[in-house]
Amino acid sequence: MAYWNKMTGGAQSPPRVGYAEVVWSWIGSFLGIATVALLHYNVLDRTGLLMIIGSFGASAVLVYGAIRSPLAQPRNLVGGHVLSAIVGVAAFQLLGQLPWLAAALAVSSAIALMHLTKTLHPPGGATALIAVIGGDAVHGLGFQYALIPAGLGAGIFGFVINLPIINYYEHGTYLTMHHGHTAMFGTYGMLSISLLLFSWRGLISRDH
């Protein structure tokens, strides 16, 4: 009975949000995923690199739908994805011949490392798992997977959420301590874009 009560929403559940928050969550997540997907299909796809992975969908829920959550903060978003990617790649390279064991080791170790570094971000577990089960396209990246797509994609998410329209909605028109949150997101995003531009010559063939 208690289980059914929870399923029907009769038990304690998060408060219903206003329509404005629903709209801005939609706009933020659309812009974030669209930016990452656009770079993937129009820039990186022909180079053999990746920009979009499944765990970014879960990050979008946290970053744009629950931005006040401790698990959606800049340190957690970027650190969680990058550290989990490193752990996932290491697990695959160590135990790739036993994928079931590599998958379990990747996720559990990623959770432990995120706890220890205060970067707990639930989608990081998926990032670690993808490093093991992602197929040849992911395995061929090696530890570069931690940089592109994990680090760069998370940084772009941070840049998009720092757009003035999102910043205005979340924090109002007055400067507060919370503006440091979006400022850090912008910093991560700009660093990621700078890295992409720096690496441009290596990503595009000389024929272009």
C-alpha positions as CSV (number, residue, x, y, z in Angstrom):
1,M,0.0,0.0,0.0
2,A,2.8,2.4,0.9
3,Y,4.5,1.6,-2.5
4,W,1.3,2.4,-4.4
5,N,0.9,5.6,-2.4
6,K,4.3,6.7,-3.5
7,M,3.6,5.8,-7.1
8,T,0.5,7.9,-7.2
9,G,2.3,10.9,-5.7
10,G,0.5,10.7,-2.3
11,A,3.7,10.5,-0.4
12,Q,6.2,13.3,0.1
13,S,7.3,14.6,-3.3
14,P,9.1,17.7,-4.7
15,P,6.8,20.7,-4.8
16,R,5.2,21.5,-8.1
17,V,7.1,24.2,-10.0
18,G,5.5,27.2,-11.7
19,Y,4.9,27.4,-15.4
20,A,7.7,29.9,-15.9
21,E,10.2,27.5,-14.5
22,V,9.0,24.7,-16.8
23,V,9.4,27.0,-19.8
24,W,12.9,28.1,-18.9
25,S,14.0,24.6,-18.1
26,W,12.8,23.6,-21.6
27,I,14.6,26.5,-23.2
28,G,17.8,25.9,-21.3
29,S,17.9,22.1,-21.9
30,F,17.0,22.7,-25.6
31,L,19.8,25.1,-26.1
32,G,22.3,23.0,-24.2
33,I,21.6,19.7,-26.0
34,A,21.3,21.6,-29.4
35,T,24.7,23.2,-29.0
36,V,26.5,20.0,-28.1
37,A,24.7,18.0,-30.8
38,L,25.4,20.7,-33.4
39,L,29.1,20.6,-32.7
40,H,29.0,16.8,-32.8
41,Y,27.3,16.3,-36.1
42,N,28.6,19.4,-38.0
43,V,32.2,19.6,-36.7
44,L,33.5,16.6,-34.8
45,D,31.7,13.7,-36.4
46,R,33.8,13.6,-39.5
47,T,37.0,13.6,-37.4
48,G,36.1,10.4,-35.5
49,L,35.6,12.3,-32.3
50,L,32.5,12.5,-30.2
51,M,30.7,15.4,-28.5
52,I,27.4,14.0,-27.4
53,I,26.9,11.0,-25.0
54,G,23.8,9.7,-23.3
55,S,24.8,11.0,-19.8
56,F,24.4,14.6,-21.0
57,G,20.7,14.0,-21.1
58,A,20.7,13.3,-17.4
59,S,22.9,16.3,-16.8
60,A,20.4,18.5,-18.6
61,V,17.7,17.4,-16.2
62,L,19.9,18.5,-13.2
63,V,21.5,21.6,-14.6
64,Y,18.4,23.1,-16.2
65,G,15.6,21.5,-14.2
66,A,17.1,21.5,-10.7
67,I,19.8,24.1,-10.8
68,R,19.6,24.7,-7.0
69,S,20.5,21.1,-6.3
70,P,24.0,20.6,-4.8
71,L,24.5,17.9,-7.4
72,A,24.1,20.4,-10.3
73,Q,26.8,22.9,-9.3
74,P,29.7,23.7,-11.7
75,R,32.2,21.7,-9.7
76,N,29.9,18.7,-9.7
77,L,29.0,19.0,-13.4
78,V,32.5,19.3,-14.8
79,G,34.4,17.4,-12.2
80,G,31.9,14.5,-12.1
81,H,32.0,13.9,-15.8
82,V,35.7,14.2,-16.2
83,L,36.7,12.1,-13.2
84,S,34.1,9.5,-14.1
85,A,35.4,9.3,-17.7
86,I,38.9,8.8,-16.5
87,V,37.8,6.0,-14.2
88,G,35.7,4.4,-16.9
89,V,38.5,4.3,-19.5
90,A,40.9,2.9,-16.9
91,A,38.4,0.2,-16.0
92,F,38.0,-0.8,-19.6
93,Q,41.7,-0.9,-20.3
94,L,42.3,-2.9,-17.2
95,L,39.4,-5.4,-17.5
96,G,38.1,-5.0,-21.1
97,Q,38.2,-8.7,-21.6
98,L,35.6,-9.0,-18.8
99,P,33.1,-6.3,-19.7
100,W,30.6,-7.1,-16.9
101,L,33.4,-6.7,-14.3
102,A,34.8,-3.6,-16.0
103,A,31.3,-2.0,-16.1
104,A,30.7,-2.7,-12.4
105,L,34.2,-1.4,-11.4
106,A,33.8,1.7,-13.5
107,V,30.5,2.9,-12.0
108,S,31.3,1.9,-8.4
109,S,34.8,3.5,-8.5
110,A,33.4,6.6,-10.2
111,I,30.9,7.1,-7.4
112,A,33.5,6.6,-4.7
113,L,35.9,9.1,-6.4
114,M,33.1,11.7,-6.8
115,H,32.3,11.3,-3.1
116,L,36.0,11.7,-2.1
117,T,36.4,14.8,-4.3
118,K,33.0,16.4,-3.5
119,T,32.0,16.2,-7.2
120,L,29.1,13.9,-6.9
121,H,27.0,14.2,-10.1
122,P,24.7,11.3,-10.9
123,P,25.1,11.4,-14.7
124,G,28.8,10.8,-14.0
125,G,28.0,7.1,-13.3
126,A,26.6,6.9,-16.9
127,T,29.7,8.6,-18.3
128,A,31.9,5.9,-16.6
129,L,29.6,3.1,-17.9
130,I,29.6,4.5,-21.5
131,A,33.4,4.3,-21.4
132,V,33.1,0.5,-21.0
133,I,30.1,-0.3,-23.1
134,G,30.3,2.5,-25.7
135,G,31.8,0.5,-28.5
136,D,34.8,1.1,-30.8
137,A,34.0,4.8,-31.3
138,V,34.4,5.4,-27.6
139,H,37.1,2.9,-26.9
140,G,39.3,4.4,-29.7
141,L,39.4,7.7,-27.9
142,G,41.2,6.3,-24.9
143,F,41.7,8.8,-22.1
144,Q,40.9,11.6,-24.6
145,Y,37.3,10.6,-23.8
146,A,37.7,12.5,-20.5
147,L,38.5,15.7,-22.4
148,I,36.2,15.3,-25.4
149,P,33.3,14.7,-25.0
150,A,33.1,14.6,-21.2
151,G,35.0,17.7,-20.2
152,L,34.2,19.8,-23.3
153,G,30.5,18.9,-23.4
154,A,30.0,19.7,-19.7
155,G,31.8,23.0,-20.2
156,I,29.5,23.9,-23.0
157,F,26.5,23.1,-20.9
158,G,27.9,25.5,-18.3
159,F,28.4,28.2,-21.0
160,V,24.8,27.9,-22.2
161,I,23.3,28.2,-18.8
162,N,25.2,31.4,-18.2
163,L,23.3,33.1,-21.0
164,P,21.7,36.4,-19.7
165,I,18.2,35.1,-20.1
166,I,18.8,32.1,-18.0
167,N,20.8,34.1,-15.5
168,Y,18.0,36.7,-15.2
169,Y,15.4,34.0,-14.6
170,E,17.4,32.2,-11.9
171,H,18.8,35.0,-10.0
172,G,16.8,38.2,-10.8
173,T,18.2,41.6,-11.7
174,Y,20.2,42.3,-8.5
175,L,23.8,41.0,-8.1
176,T,23.9,38.4,-5.3
177,M,26.3,35.7,-4.2
178,H,24.4,33.3,-6.5
179,H,25.8,35.1,-9.5
180,G,29.1,33.4,-8.8
181,H,27.4,30.1,-9.7
182,T,26.7,31.2,-13.3
183,A,30.0,33.1,-13.5
184,M,31.8,29.8,-12.9
185,F,29.6,28.1,-15.5
186,G,30.7,30.7,-18.0
187,T,34.3,30.3,-17.1
188,Y,34.2,26.5,-17.7
189,G,32.4,27.1,-21.0
190,M,34.8,29.7,-22.3
191,L,37.8,27.5,-21.4
192,S,36.2,24.6,-23.2
193,I,35.6,26.7,-26.3
194,S,39.2,28.0,-26.2
195,L,40.5,24.4,-26.0
196,L,38.4,23.5,-29.0
197,L,39.7,26.4,-31.1
198,F,43.3,25.6,-30.0
199,S,42.8,22.1,-31.2
200,W,41.1,23.1,-34.5
201,R,44.1,22.4,-36.7
202,G,44.2,18.8,-35.4
203,L,40.5,18.2,-35.9
204,I,40.2,19.4,-39.5
205,S,42.2,17.7,-42.2
206,R,44.7,19.8,-44.3
207,D,42.5,19.3,-47.4
208,H,40.1,21.8,-45.9
